Amino acid sequence: MAGFEFWKNQHAAAGIKVVAASVDPIEKAREVAAGVSFPIGYGVTRAMADQLGSWWEDRRQIVQPSEFILGADGKIMHSSYSSGPLARTDPMEVIRMVNFYEAQQQKTLARARGGREWESVTSRDPGAPAHRASARLSPPTREPSSRLASLAPLARARGGREWESNPPGTSDAPHRV
Amino acid sequence: MAEKLNTGDMFPSMTLNLVDGGTLDLPGGDAKYRVVLFYRGHW
């Protein structure tokens, strides 16, 4: 809980909202709420625990740790259940997971736009300073053209034949030495 | 104990009573991502 409080700014920046709840009565839950800035719930019932599929301890009548990451659609992105006090969700792991998810979504969107990631790759290679510098300092290699060959079918699919006649690297003088 | 919730399942509809006097309906749609922590509490 303290960890989620510690990382609250990073969570907010990533669009993550946190809520925590337990079987505690309100007066005990208030003690927890005093130490955090996110909402704290109280009075979680056995029926709620059953809805969640949580482990339930009969002796003390408590819900065992059950932690979820939800998307905006209310669907579960990740669930975690413990039968006892060990193994809590790491607040930083939540950020990493969300960042990974966002990156995957960006890739999917790029593909849906018609392979624009291809344009960024091709436009980056010829102008990359590191690439030009290494070309001047070391013997020419076939790496750029072999890479081009492997990508040529994609270029043809896009109608980018100009690429074949003037590929990056091969038009650069040091490459023809 | 009911079945555990898996990735891709809809979070069950429930209302949490909050210590500030309000309630929070889950899963709700007011957050891009929502972390829901059920903890053992004081015992």
Backbone of each chain as ProteinMPNN parsed JSONL, in Angstrom:
{"seq_chain_A": "MAGFEFWKNQHAAAGIKVVAASVDPIEKAREVAAGVSFPIGYGVTRAMADQLGSWWEDRRQIVQPSEFILGADGKIMHSSYSSGPLARTDPMEVIRMVNFYEAQQQKTLARARGGREWESVTSRDPGAPAHRASARLSPPTREPSSRLASLAPLARARGGREWESNPPGTSDAPHRV", "coords_chain_A": {"N_chain_A": [[0.843, -1.209, 0.0], [1.891, 1.216, 0.864], [3.8, 1.43, -1.082], [2.306, 1.877, -3.4], [1.386, 4.377, -2.788], [3.784, 5.753, -2.766], [4.525, 5.731, -5.473], [2.594, 7.255, -6.683], [2.483, 9.553, -8.332], [3.703, 8.752, -10.705], [1.957, 6.756, -11.421], [-0.366, 8.261, -11.834], [0.437, 9.783, -14.005], [0.55, 7.825, -15.919], [-2.055, 7.257, -16.261], [-3.245, 5.612, -14.423], [-5.426, 4.585, -11.926], [-5.876, 3.947, -8.47], [-7.448, 1.803, -6.12], [-8.212, 0.513, -2.916], [-9.345, -2.105, -0.744], [-10.813, -3.804, 2.09], [-11.944, -6.291, 4.508], [-12.147, -4.841, 6.735], [-13.735, -2.925, 9.382], [-15.138, 0.396, 9.193], [-13.767, 2.149, 10.909], [-11.254, 1.028, 11.289], [-10.367, 0.922, 8.666], [-10.142, 3.591, 8.154], [-7.788, 4.246, 9.41], [-5.908, 3.161, 7.722], [-6.474, 4.636, 5.448], [-5.594, 7.103, 6.203], [-2.949, 7.161, 5.644], [-2.593, 7.16, 2.934], [-3.287, 8.484, -0.378], [-5.116, 7.572, -2.137], [-8.442, 6.166, -2.73], [-9.967, 4.278, -0.064], [-11.641, 1.344, 0.643], [-14.123, -0.296, 2.724], [-15.449, -3.028, 4.705], [-15.657, -5.282, 3.021], [-17.281, -8.16, 1.816], [-17.935, -11.698, 2.317], [-19.403, -12.602, 0.196], [-18.642, -10.858, -1.799], [-15.974, -11.539, -2.004], [-16.266, -14.083, -2.995], [-17.316, -13.516, -5.482], [-15.056, -12.527, -6.65], [-13.423, -14.671, -6.652], [-11.6, -15.032, -4.664], [-9.218, -16.252, -2.228], [-10.344, -17.23, 0.957], [-10.19, -16.726, 4.4], [-11.442, -18.641, 6.872], [-11.128, -18.684, 9.665], [-10.363, -16.113, 10.609], [-12.073, -14.705, 9.168], [-11.409, -13.207, 6.816], [-10.65, -11.673, 3.669], [-8.31, -12.953, 1.467], [-5.293, -11.638, -0.036], [-6.071, -10.137, -3.11], [-5.583, -9.024, -6.245], [-5.966, -6.738, -8.905], [-5.593, -5.585, -12.249], [-7.269, -3.418, -14.271], [-8.586, -2.637, -17.5], [-9.818, 0.24, -19.357], [-12.206, -0.651, -20.302], [-13.188, -2.241, -18.357], [-12.37, -4.803, -18.3], [-10.285, -7.502, -17.196], [-6.869, -7.093, -17.02], [-4.852, -8.187, -15.67], [-4.653, -10.545, -13.058], [-4.146, -11.367, -9.63], [-3.689, -13.615, -7.055], [-3.313, -14.391, -3.631], [-2.722, -16.851, -1.094], [-2.071, -16.117, 1.351], [-0.166, -13.773, 3.361], [2.022, -13.105, 1.713], [3.786, -11.97, -1.307], [2.92, -9.473, -2.855], [1.491, -7.303, -5.377], [3.769, -5.464, -7.272], [4.136, -2.021, -7.387], [5.686, -0.743, -9.345], [5.865, -2.681, -11.268], [3.33, -2.614, -12.27], [3.336, -0.222, -13.666], [5.257, -0.84, -15.595], [3.921, -2.876, -16.946], [1.694, -1.537, -17.985], [2.979, 0.319, -19.624], [4.155, -1.427, -21.474], [1.862, -2.533, -22.579], [0.745, -0.262, -23.744], [2.71, 0.291, -25.667], [2.443, -1.936, -27.313], [-0.091, -1.494, -28.27], [0.36, 0.798, -29.786], [1.934, -0.271, -31.816], [0.075, -1.947, -33.029], [-1.751, -0.066, -33.939], [-0.13, 1.27, -35.753], [0.288, -0.698, -37.66], [-2.313, -0.97, -38.557], [-2.587, 1.412, -39.849], [-1.363, 1.007, -42.185], [1.287, 0.1, -42.348], [3.128, 2.1, -41.565], [5.299, 2.065, -39.936], [7.273, 1.009, -41.433], [8.04, 3.125, -43.108], [9.289, 4.786, -41.282], [11.491, 3.304, -40.607], [12.893, 3.08, -43.043], [13.391, 5.738, -43.643], [14.972, 6.469, -41.588], [17.36, 5.041, -41.732], [19.124, 5.935, -43.963], [19.942, 8.468, -43.187], [21.118, 8.233, -40.765], [23.504, 9.301, -38.531], [25.419, 7.701, -37.202], [25.541, 5.487, -38.807], [26.589, 6.505, -41.198], [29.069, 7.403, -40.314], [30.32, 5.035, -39.517], [30.465, 3.806, -41.941], [32.376, 5.226, -43.258], [34.648, 4.732, -41.843], [35.139, 2.04, -41.769], [35.66, -0.95, -43.767], [33.671, -1.322, -46.746], [30.589, -3.002, -46.443], [28.336, -5.681, -47.223], [26.1, -5.459, -45.912], [24.087, -3.319, -45.869], [22.908, -3.547, -48.443], [22.113, -6.191, -48.491], [20.293, -6.199, -46.513], [18.497, -4.515, -47.645], [17.652, -6.079, -49.755], [16.213, -8.015, -48.435], [14.113, -6.542, -47.6], [12.985, -5.614, -49.86], [10.66, -6.857, -51.071], [8.643, -5.843, -49.454], [8.869, -3.163, -49.997], [8.163, -3.142, -52.668], [5.539, -3.917, -52.404], [4.47, -1.656, -51.363], [4.7, -0.049, -53.473], [6.996, 1.283, -53.739], [9.222, 1.691, -55.637], [11.222, 3.426, -56.201], [12.914, 3.22, -54.21], [14.436, 0.963, -54.654], [16.095, 1.71, -56.728], [17.644, 3.631, -55.66], [18.888, 2.987, -53.067], [19.338, 3.541, -49.54], [22.578, 4.238, -48.305], [23.95, 2.743, -50.364], [24.002, 4.764, -52.181], [25.672, 6.451, -51.086], [28.843, 7.824, -51.187], [31.18, 6.594, -49.838], [30.399, 3.952, -49.704], [30.78, 2.927, -52.186], [33.427, 2.574, -52.544]], "CA_chain_A": [[0.0, 0.0, 0.0], [2.807, 2.366, 0.911], [4.46, 1.484, -2.382], [1.404, 2.526, -4.354], [1.381, 5.794, -2.433], [5.067, 6.304, -3.171], [4.576, 5.866, -6.928], [1.296, 7.782, -7.137], [2.622, 10.507, -9.436], [3.978, 7.985, -11.919], [0.706, 6.094, -11.785], [-1.283, 9.257, -12.38], [0.932, 10.151, -15.331], [0.26, 6.716, -16.832], [-3.51, 7.066, -16.331], [-3.605, 4.508, -13.521], [-6.067, 4.94, -10.658], [-5.771, 2.856, -7.498], [-8.388, 1.726, -5.005], [-7.931, -0.661, -2.089], [-10.444, -2.386, 0.174], [-10.661, -5.014, 2.915], [-13.113, -6.58, 5.34], [-12.075, -3.976, 7.914], [-14.788, -1.945, 9.634], [-14.743, 1.727, 8.716], [-12.801, 2.838, 11.788], [-9.922, 0.479, 10.997], [-10.013, 1.33, 7.302], [-9.744, 5.009, 8.208], [-6.369, 4.298, 9.798], [-5.154, 2.912, 6.487], [-6.72, 5.765, 4.531], [-4.842, 8.271, 6.671], [-1.579, 7.109, 5.132], [-2.547, 7.117, 1.469], [-4.136, 9.5, -1.004], [-6.124, 6.944, -3.0], [-9.602, 5.768, -1.928], [-9.931, 3.017, 0.677], [-12.957, 0.787, 0.913], [-14.219, -1.111, 3.943], [-16.61, -3.91, 4.77], [-15.75, -6.286, 1.953], [-18.014, -9.324, 2.33], [-17.627, -13.017, 1.78], [-20.062, -12.695, -1.113], [-17.793, -10.141, -2.758], [-14.773, -12.361, -2.189], [-16.644, -15.193, -3.871], [-17.421, -12.962, -6.846], [-13.696, -12.315, -7.156], [-12.668, -15.919, -6.64], [-10.506, -14.858, -3.702], [-9.078, -17.143, -1.081], [-11.02, -16.66, 2.129], [-9.777, -17.408, 5.625], [-12.616, -18.769, 7.742], [-10.849, -18.432, 11.08], [-10.412, -14.677, 10.904], [-13.096, -14.089, 8.296], [-10.786, -12.155, 5.997], [-10.348, -11.962, 2.266], [-6.866, -12.987, 1.226], [-4.948, -10.648, -1.06], [-6.549, -10.346, -4.487], [-5.201, -7.76, -6.862], [-6.386, -6.736, -10.305], [-5.394, -4.43, -13.115], [-8.379, -3.377, -15.226], [-8.553, -1.656, -18.574], [-10.94, 1.187, -19.345], [-13.43, -1.389, -20.624], [-13.593, -3.042, -17.205], [-11.852, -6.168, -18.406], [-9.099, -7.754, -16.396], [-5.593, -7.219, -17.735], [-4.006, -9.045, -14.843], [-5.187, -10.86, -11.73], [-3.16, -11.988, -8.747], [-4.305, -14.09, -5.815], [-2.434, -15.037, -2.66], [-3.431, -17.572, -0.032], [-1.582, -15.571, 2.616], [0.315, -12.384, 3.315], [3.179, -12.872, 0.848], [3.666, -11.756, -2.761], [2.04, -8.381, -3.292], [1.794, -6.692, -6.668], [4.758, -4.392, -7.215], [3.6, -0.845, -8.093], [6.492, -0.462, -10.535], [5.499, -3.673, -12.286], [2.089, -2.153, -12.891], [3.719, 0.79, -14.655], [5.914, -1.532, -16.713], [2.923, -3.609, -17.729], [0.901, -0.564, -18.72], [3.83, 0.847, -20.693], [4.266, -2.475, -22.492], [0.556, -2.622, -23.23], [0.608, 0.926, -24.593], [3.608, 0.123, -26.81], [1.833, -2.927, -28.202], [-1.227, -0.838, -28.92], [0.899, 1.697, -30.806], [2.335, -1.111, -32.952], [-1.134, -2.4, -33.698], [-2.293, 1.085, -34.655], [0.753, 1.55, -36.891], [-0.014, -1.7, -38.692], [-3.635, -0.665, -39.101], [-2.461, 2.587, -40.718], [-0.782, 0.601, -43.452], [2.722, -0.155, -42.308], [3.912, 3.324, -41.489], [6.581, 1.834, -39.249], [8.229, 0.762, -42.511], [8.552, 4.422, -43.545], [10.201, 5.339, -40.293], [12.728, 2.534, -40.691], [13.633, 3.403, -44.261], [13.852, 7.116, -43.642], [15.963, 6.651, -40.536], [18.639, 4.419, -42.072], [20.095, 6.667, -44.781], [20.442, 9.674, -42.567], [21.632, 8.009, -39.419], [24.908, 9.719, -38.458], [26.277, 6.591, -36.792], [25.689, 4.619, -39.961], [27.511, 7.155, -42.133], [30.411, 7.439, -39.735], [30.929, 3.709, -39.546], [30.73, 3.459, -43.331], [33.612, 5.876, -43.688], [35.78, 4.244, -41.056], [35.382, 0.611, -41.937], [35.47, -1.392, -45.15], [32.264, -1.479, -47.119], [30.031, -4.336, -46.221], [27.131, -5.903, -48.018], [24.958, -5.46, -44.99], [22.931, -2.491, -46.248], [22.185, -4.032, -49.619], [21.441, -7.46, -48.189], [19.104, -5.849, -45.745], [17.545, -3.962, -48.6], [17.061, -7.177, -50.518], [15.212, -8.699, -47.625], [12.967, -5.655, -47.414], [12.485, -5.193, -51.164], [9.259, -7.229, -51.338], [7.765, -4.916, -48.75], [8.905, -1.894, -50.725], [7.361, -3.311, -53.875], [4.138, -3.957, -52.002], [4.035, -0.278, -51.134], [4.88, 0.71, -54.693], [8.141, 2.159, -53.527], [10.33, 1.206, -56.469], [12.329, 4.392, -56.162], [13.812, 2.758, -53.161], [15.355, -0.04, -55.206], [17.079, 2.336, -57.59], [18.497, 4.518, -54.897], [18.77, 2.569, -51.675], [20.207, 4.269, -48.634], [23.864, 3.573, -48.083], [24.619, 2.473, -51.63], [24.17, 6.018, -52.885], [26.641, 7.21, -50.313], [30.119, 7.557, -51.838], [32.066, 5.613, -49.198], [29.948, 2.59, -49.933], [31.186, 2.437, -53.507], [34.891, 2.475, -52.57]], "C_chain_A": [[0.871, 1.249, 0.0], [3.506, 2.533, -0.428], [3.593, 2.168, -3.423], [1.3, 4.022, -4.063], [2.658, 6.453, -2.938], [5.103, 6.602, -4.67], [3.339, 6.555, -7.5], [1.42, 8.746, -8.315], [2.879, 9.794, -10.76], [2.713, 7.258, -12.38], [-0.261, 7.085, -12.434], [-0.866, 9.642, -13.802], [0.608, 9.078, -16.366], [-1.24, 6.445, -16.948], [-4.013, 5.945, -15.448], [-4.239, 5.072, -12.249], [-6.069, 3.709, -9.751], [-6.919, 2.951, -6.506], [-8.055, 0.454, -4.232], [-9.074, -0.853, -1.108], [-10.175, -3.681, 0.933], [-11.956, -5.251, 3.688], [-13.171, -5.651, 6.549], [-13.359, -3.176, 8.105], [-14.268, -0.55, 9.323], [-13.693, 2.374, 9.612], [-11.389, 2.306, 11.572], [-9.458, 0.906, 9.603], [-9.573, 2.791, 7.263], [-8.268, 5.141, 8.571], [-5.48, 4.069, 8.566], [-5.275, 4.115, 5.557], [-5.906, 6.991, 4.928], [-3.44, 8.311, 6.077], [-1.461, 7.112, 3.613], [-3.491, 8.158, 0.892], [-5.165, 8.889, -1.948], [-7.264, 6.407, -2.128], [-9.44, 4.385, -1.293], [-11.365, 2.587, 0.977], [-12.94, -0.063, 2.169], [-15.39, -2.075, 3.793], [-16.771, -4.862, 3.602], [-16.349, -7.573, 2.533], [-17.532, -10.632, 1.698], [-18.234, -13.169, 0.379], [-19.222, -11.985, -2.181], [-16.537, -10.957, -3.044], [-15.066, -13.528, -3.124], [-16.804, -14.721, -5.319], [-16.04, -12.859, -7.494], [-12.928, -13.621, -7.308], [-11.513, -15.892, -5.654], [-10.422, -16.04, -2.735], [-9.69, -16.443, 0.124], [-10.595, -17.442, 3.351], [-10.944, -17.433, 6.602], [-12.331, -18.333, 9.168], [-10.974, -16.951, 11.438], [-11.429, -13.933, 10.037], [-12.517, -12.908, 7.503], [-10.615, -12.643, 4.556], [-8.831, -11.951, 2.126], [-6.537, -12.066, 0.042], [-5.368, -11.051, -2.48], [-6.378, -9.02, -5.201], [-5.445, -7.821, -8.374], [-5.935, -5.449, -10.998], [-6.493, -4.501, -14.169], [-8.104, -2.355, -16.316], [-9.777, -0.752, -18.483], [-12.266, 0.496, -19.631], [-13.91, -2.271, -19.477], [-13.113, -4.479, -17.263], [-10.529, -6.3, -17.671], [-7.88, -7.921, -17.298], [-4.66, -8.144, -16.974], [-4.728, -9.31, -13.529], [-4.118, -11.589, -10.932], [-3.834, -12.363, -7.436], [-3.23, -14.692, -4.921], [-3.286, -15.784, -1.638], [-3.012, -17.062, 1.336], [-0.944, -14.219, 2.395], [1.453, -12.106, 2.338], [2.777, -12.541, -0.589], [2.612, -10.741, -3.149], [2.455, -7.905, -4.683], [2.731, -5.505, -6.465], [4.229, -3.182, -8.007], [4.383, -0.505, -9.369], [6.164, -1.446, -11.66], [4.214, -3.261, -13.002], [2.405, -1.136, -13.985], [4.368, 0.123, -15.861], [4.89, -2.245, -17.589], [2.097, -2.641, -18.577], [1.714, 0.017, -19.877], [3.973, -0.157, -21.831], [2.974, -2.565, -23.29], [0.365, -1.462, -24.198], [1.478, 0.804, -25.848], [3.023, -0.858, -27.815], [0.661, -2.312, -28.96], [-0.749, 0.086, -30.04], [1.318, 0.908, -32.048], [1.114, -1.545, -33.75], [-1.749, -1.276, -34.517], [-1.459, 1.385, -35.896], [0.476, 0.569, -38.028], [-1.35, -1.373, -39.358], [-3.579, 0.526, -40.052], [-1.776, 2.236, -42.032], [0.73, 0.559, -43.436], [3.562, 1.09, -42.258], [5.229, 3.12, -40.746], [7.686, 1.547, -40.266], [8.859, 2.089, -42.967], [9.555, 4.972, -42.549], [11.53, 4.591, -40.329], [13.547, 2.976, -41.895], [14.157, 4.825, -44.25], [14.935, 7.339, -42.589], [17.329, 6.167, -41.006], [19.583, 5.313, -42.872], [20.689, 7.872, -44.073], [21.093, 9.463, -41.219], [23.113, 8.341, -39.346], [25.836, 8.549, -38.108], [26.552, 5.672, -37.984], [26.707, 5.217, -40.939], [28.926, 7.137, -41.587], [31.062, 6.075, -39.83], [31.254, 3.31, -40.983], [32.055, 4.062, -43.799], [34.832, 5.268, -42.995], [36.099, 2.779, -41.296], [35.131, 0.209, -43.384], [33.99, -1.529, -45.476], [31.794, -2.901, -46.841], [28.796, -4.471, -47.11], [25.87, -5.802, -47.159], [23.798, -4.565, -45.437], [22.155, -3.063, -47.418], [21.484, -5.357, -49.341], [20.182, -7.202, -47.366], [18.032, -5.295, -46.677], [16.852, -5.078, -49.361], [15.962, -7.861, -49.72], [13.962, -7.848, -47.465], [12.313, -5.275, -48.745], [11.041, -5.618, -51.427], [8.278, -6.3, -50.652], [7.705, -3.587, -49.485], [8.049, -1.99, -51.98], [5.879, -3.294, -53.536], [3.595, -2.551, -51.786], [4.14, 0.541, -52.411], [6.094, 1.613, -54.636], [9.349, 1.744, -54.344], [11.499, 2.185, -56.483], [13.368, 3.967, -55.134], [14.866, 1.801, -53.734], [16.45, 0.61, -56.047], [18.03, 3.24, -56.818], [18.424, 4.173, -53.404], [19.704, 3.375, -50.778], [21.514, 3.511, -48.449], [24.578, 3.374, -49.389], [24.797, 3.744, -52.442], [25.205, 6.906, -52.196], [28.038, 6.836, -50.822], [30.998, 6.515, -51.135], [31.655, 4.174, -49.448], [30.431, 2.037, -51.264], [32.693, 2.298, -53.607], [35.296, 1.043, -52.865]], "O_chain_A": [[0.634, 2.2, -0.745], [3.774, 3.656, -0.857], [4.089, 2.95, -4.235], [1.146, 4.831, -4.978], [2.628, 7.564, -3.468], [5.657, 7.62, -5.085], [3.073, 6.441, -8.697], [0.563, 8.76, -9.197], [2.346, 10.179, -11.801], [2.439, 7.16, -13.576], [-0.891, 6.786, -13.448], [-1.707, 9.805, -14.686], [0.414, 9.379, -17.543], [-1.653, 5.518, -17.645], [-5.083, 5.388, -15.692], [-3.659, 5.929, -11.582], [-6.243, 2.581, -10.212], [-7.314, 4.044, -6.101], [-7.664, -0.555, -4.818], [-9.703, 0.117, -0.685], [-9.414, -4.537, 0.483], [-12.93, -4.512, 3.542], [-14.144, -5.675, 7.303], [-14.005, -2.789, 7.131], [-13.058, -0.355, 9.206], [-12.815, 3.08, 9.116], [-10.425, 3.065, 11.666], [-8.284, 1.214, 9.401], [-8.74, 3.178, 6.444], [-7.583, 6.045, 8.093], [-4.44, 4.707, 8.405], [-4.292, 4.551, 4.958], [-5.57, 7.819, 4.081], [-2.817, 9.37, 6.014], [-0.357, 7.07, 3.071], [-4.383, 8.653, 1.581], [-5.999, 9.606, -2.502], [-7.083, 6.212, -0.926], [-8.871, 3.465, -1.881], [-12.177, 3.357, 1.488], [-11.883, -0.498, 2.625], [-16.208, -1.953, 2.881], [-17.891, -5.213, 3.231], [-15.961, -8.013, 3.616], [-16.825, -10.644, 0.691], [-17.64, -13.79, -0.503], [-19.109, -12.453, -3.314], [-16.095, -11.051, -4.189], [-14.228, -13.914, -3.938], [-16.468, -15.442, -6.258], [-15.874, -13.068, -8.695], [-11.913, -13.678, -8.001], [-10.553, -16.649, -5.797], [-11.409, -16.725, -2.465], [-9.569, -15.229, 0.288], [-10.631, -18.672, 3.353], [-11.382, -16.394, 7.097], [-13.165, -17.696, 9.812], [-11.604, -16.586, 12.431], [-11.617, -12.722, 10.153], [-13.044, -11.796, 7.513], [-10.461, -13.833, 4.28], [-8.158, -11.042, 2.612], [-7.404, -11.759, -0.776], [-5.06, -12.14, -2.964], [-6.962, -8.012, -4.805], [-5.163, -8.827, -9.024], [-5.905, -4.375, -10.397], [-6.636, -5.504, -14.869], [-7.464, -1.332, -16.075], [-10.654, -0.952, -17.643], [-13.325, 0.993, -19.25], [-14.917, -2.968, -19.604], [-13.415, -5.28, -16.378], [-9.763, -5.344, -17.543], [-7.854, -8.758, -18.201], [-3.792, -8.796, -17.555], [-5.34, -8.409, -12.956], [-3.3, -12.327, -11.48], [-4.469, -11.53, -6.79], [-2.347, -15.411, -5.389], [-4.42, -15.4, -1.355], [-3.527, -17.511, 2.359], [-1.155, -13.588, 1.36], [1.813, -10.944, 2.156], [1.652, -12.775, -1.03], [1.56, -11.082, -3.69], [3.598, -8.077, -5.107], [2.51, -4.658, -5.6], [3.908, -3.32, -9.187], [3.807, -0.035, -10.35], [6.184, -1.094, -12.84], [4.039, -3.529, -14.19], [1.834, -1.173, -15.075], [4.074, 0.468, -17.006], [4.981, -2.22, -18.816], [1.836, -2.904, -19.751], [1.196, 0.185, -20.981], [3.921, 0.21, -23.004], [2.99, -2.661, -24.517], [-0.111, -1.642, -25.319], [1.053, 1.161, -26.947], [3.098, -0.638, -29.024], [0.458, -2.583, -30.144], [-1.363, 0.155, -31.105], [1.095, 1.342, -33.178], [1.115, -1.516, -34.981], [-2.211, -1.489, -35.639], [-1.996, 1.71, -36.954], [0.434, 0.947, -39.198], [-1.492, -1.49, -40.575], [-4.411, 0.647, -40.952], [-1.628, 3.096, -42.9], [1.378, 0.944, -44.409], [4.631, 1.127, -42.867], [6.165, 3.905, -40.903], [8.864, 1.799, -40.015], [10.068, 2.162, -43.186], [10.563, 5.561, -42.94], [12.583, 5.188, -40.105], [14.749, 3.217, -41.783], [15.234, 5.1, -44.779], [15.72, 8.283, -42.685], [18.345, 6.801, -40.719], [20.748, 5.443, -42.497], [21.829, 8.25, -44.342], [21.568, 10.414, -40.598], [23.911, 7.714, -40.043], [26.926, 8.435, -38.669], [27.656, 5.152, -38.141], [27.579, 4.51, -41.445], [29.877, 6.883, -42.326], [32.236, 5.97, -40.186], [32.204, 2.564, -41.222], [32.759, 3.484, -44.627], [35.935, 5.304, -43.54], [37.22, 2.336, -41.047], [34.474, 0.93, -44.134], [33.168, -1.813, -44.605], [32.542, -3.865, -46.999], [28.295, -3.494, -47.665], [24.751, -6.028, -47.619], [22.645, -4.993, -45.394], [20.924, -3.078, -47.417], [20.408, -5.626, -49.875], [19.166, -7.883, -47.504], [16.841, -5.563, -46.524], [15.643, -5.044, -49.587], [14.921, -8.235, -50.259], [12.875, -8.373, -47.223], [11.23, -4.69, -48.768], [10.262, -4.824, -51.955], [7.213, -6.0, -51.19], [6.649, -2.963, -49.59], [7.312, -1.065, -52.322], [5.065, -2.736, -54.273], [2.41, -2.29, -51.998], [3.72, 1.698, -52.441], [6.204, 2.582, -55.387], [10.407, 1.47, -53.777], [12.636, 1.798, -56.752], [14.542, 4.328, -55.212], [16.033, 1.834, -53.343], [17.585, 0.135, -56.081], [19.112, 3.566, -57.305], [17.958, 4.972, -52.592], [20.752, 3.839, -51.23], [21.533, 2.281, -48.44], [25.725, 3.799, -49.522], [25.665, 3.796, -53.314], [25.553, 7.979, -52.689], [28.376, 5.654, -50.88], [31.518, 5.622, -51.804], [32.493, 3.273, -49.404], [30.486, 0.822, -51.453], [33.197, 1.932, -54.669], [36.487, 0.74, -52.933]]}, "seq_chain_B": "MAEKLNTGDMFPSMTLNLVDGGTLDLPGGDAKYRVVLFYRGHW", "coords_chain_B": {"N_chain_B": [[-15.731, -21.211, -2.786], [-15.609, -19.116, -5.539], [-14.878, -19.309, -9.085], [-11.616, -18.282, -10.14], [-10.688, -15.092, -11.457], [-9.812, -14.433, -14.749], [-7.367, -13.174, -17.096], [-8.786, -10.947, -19.385], [-11.365, -11.498, -18.64], [-14.481, -9.965, -17.685], [-14.516, -7.647, -15.077], [-16.242, -8.337, -12.059], [-19.396, -6.809, -11.33], [-19.622, -4.595, -8.698], [-20.079, -2.696, -5.667], [-18.057, -0.604, -3.815], [-17.854, 0.46, -0.487], [-16.64, 3.472, 0.657], [-14.219, 5.0, 2.864], [-14.476, 7.708, 3.001], [-17.086, 8.229, 2.942], [-18.319, 8.026, 0.537], [-19.114, 6.017, -2.381], [-17.784, 3.523, -4.596], [-18.281, 2.383, -7.746], [-17.519, -0.598, -9.241], [-16.78, -2.411, -12.279], [-16.533, 0.205, -13.335], [-15.837, 3.193, -15.306], [-14.115, 5.304, -15.282], [-11.434, 5.512, -15.417], [-8.361, 5.167, -17.193], [-6.714, 3.046, -16.667], [-7.195, 0.781, -14.01], [-6.233, -0.078, -10.816], [-7.076, -2.518, -8.548], [-7.051, -3.337, -5.283], [-7.439, -5.845, -3.01], [-7.033, -6.279, 0.325], [-5.736, -7.824, 3.359], [-6.301, -6.484, 5.688], [-6.796, -5.18, 9.077], [-6.272, -7.44, 11.718]], "CA_chain_B": [[-14.97, -20.179, -3.513], [-15.94, -19.064, -6.962], [-13.713, -19.41, -9.978], [-10.764, -17.108, -10.18], [-10.879, -14.253, -12.639], [-8.674, -14.568, -15.663], [-7.133, -12.07, -18.028], [-9.817, -10.865, -20.419], [-12.7, -11.565, -18.031], [-15.031, -8.711, -17.181], [-14.502, -7.572, -13.616], [-17.642, -8.406, -11.607], [-19.997, -5.557, -10.887], [-19.782, -4.477, -7.247], [-19.938, -1.341, -5.136], [-17.236, -0.509, -2.607], [-18.105, 1.572, 0.434], [-15.359, 4.129, 0.929], [-14.161, 5.606, 4.198], [-14.834, 9.131, 2.953], [-18.541, 8.313, 2.926], [-18.832, 7.779, -0.802], [-19.026, 4.643, -2.885], [-17.128, 3.389, -5.89], [-18.806, 1.258, -8.523], [-16.549, -1.317, -10.082], [-15.466, -1.931, -12.704], [-16.507, 1.649, -13.606], [-15.152, 3.547, -16.55], [-13.556, 6.649, -15.125], [-9.962, 5.443, -15.411], [-7.758, 4.448, -18.314], [-6.342, 1.783, -16.025], [-7.606, 0.771, -12.612], [-5.671, -1.123, -9.96], [-7.98, -2.813, -7.443], [-6.305, -4.143, -4.314], [-8.136, -6.338, -1.823], [-5.981, -6.636, 1.279], [-6.216, -8.588, 4.5], [-6.81, -5.581, 6.71], [-6.364, -5.38, 10.468], [-6.868, -8.648, 12.292]], "C_chain_B": [[-15.288, -20.26, -5.006], [-14.675, -19.202, -7.797], [-12.915, -18.123, -9.976], [-10.945, -16.375, -11.521], [-9.613, -14.272, -13.482], [-8.517, -13.29, -16.499], [-8.188, -12.092, -19.133], [-11.226, -10.98, -19.885], [-13.166, -10.16, -17.665], [-14.975, -8.736, -15.659], [-15.94, -7.561, -13.118], [-18.147, -7.065, -11.093], [-20.184, -5.581, -9.37], [-19.567, -3.026, -6.829], [-19.123, -1.387, -3.853], [-17.711, 0.674, -1.78], [-16.761, 2.171, 0.826], [-15.407, 4.861, 2.273], [-14.536, 7.091, 4.182], [-16.348, 9.329, 2.871], [-19.16, 8.035, 1.574], [-18.798, 6.297, -1.145], [-18.292, 4.672, -4.22], [-17.684, 2.158, -6.581], [-17.696, 0.671, -9.378], [-17.307, -2.19, -11.062], [-15.403, -0.438, -13.007], [-15.724, 1.965, -14.858], [-14.451, 4.883, -16.482], [-12.03, 6.646, -15.129], [-9.485, 4.714, -16.655], [-7.324, 3.063, -17.848], [-6.725, 1.88, -14.559], [-6.91, -0.39, -11.905], [-6.614, -1.293, -8.782], [-7.276, -3.787, -6.508], [-7.237, -4.554, -3.175], [-7.072, -6.867, -0.871], [-6.594, -7.223, 2.55], [-6.756, -7.713, 5.628], [-6.258, -5.872, 8.091], [-7.024, -6.63, 11.005], [-6.042, -9.087, 13.489]], "O_chain_B": [[-15.237, -21.322, -5.626], [-13.559, -19.21, -7.277], [-13.458, -17.028, -9.831], [-11.298, -16.962, -12.544], [-8.499, -14.142, -12.974], [-9.42, -12.457, -16.581], [-8.445, -13.133, -19.738], [-12.184, -10.614, -20.566], [-12.357, -9.279, -17.373], [-15.343, -9.729, -15.031], [-16.779, -6.858, -13.681], [-17.399, -6.292, -10.494], [-20.828, -6.481, -8.83], [-18.951, -2.24, -7.549], [-19.455, -2.117, -2.919], [-17.943, 1.76, -2.311], [-15.858, 1.462, 1.27], [-16.465, 5.277, 2.746], [-14.872, 7.662, 5.219], [-16.829, 10.455, 2.746], [-20.369, 7.831, 1.464], [-18.493, 5.449, -0.307], [-18.198, 5.708, -4.878], [-17.578, 1.041, -6.076], [-17.029, 1.375, -10.136], [-18.387, -2.676, -10.726], [-14.32, 0.145, -12.944], [-15.03, 1.108, -15.404], [-14.219, 5.524, -17.507], [-11.408, 7.676, -14.869], [-10.12, 3.765, -17.116], [-7.533, 2.058, -18.527], [-6.593, 2.938, -13.942], [-6.991, -1.537, -12.344], [-6.923, -0.323, -8.089], [-6.948, -4.91, -6.889], [-7.761, -3.701, -2.46], [-6.312, -7.776, -1.207], [-7.8, -7.13, 2.782], [-7.578, -8.161, 6.427], [-5.366, -6.704, 8.257], [-8.211, -6.856, 10.771], [-6.364, -10.089, 14.128]]}, "name": "protein", "num_of_chains": 2, "seq": "MAGFEFWKNQHAAAGIKVVAASVDPIEKAREVAAGVSFPIGYGVTRAMADQLGSWWEDRRQIVQPSEFILGADGKIMHSSYSSGPLARTDPMEVIRMVNFYEAQQQKTLARARGGREWESVTSRDPGAPAHRASARLSPPTREPSSRLASLAPLARARGGREWESNPPGTSDAPHRVMAEKLNTGDMFPSMTLNLVDGGTLDLPGGDAKYRVVLFYRGHW"}
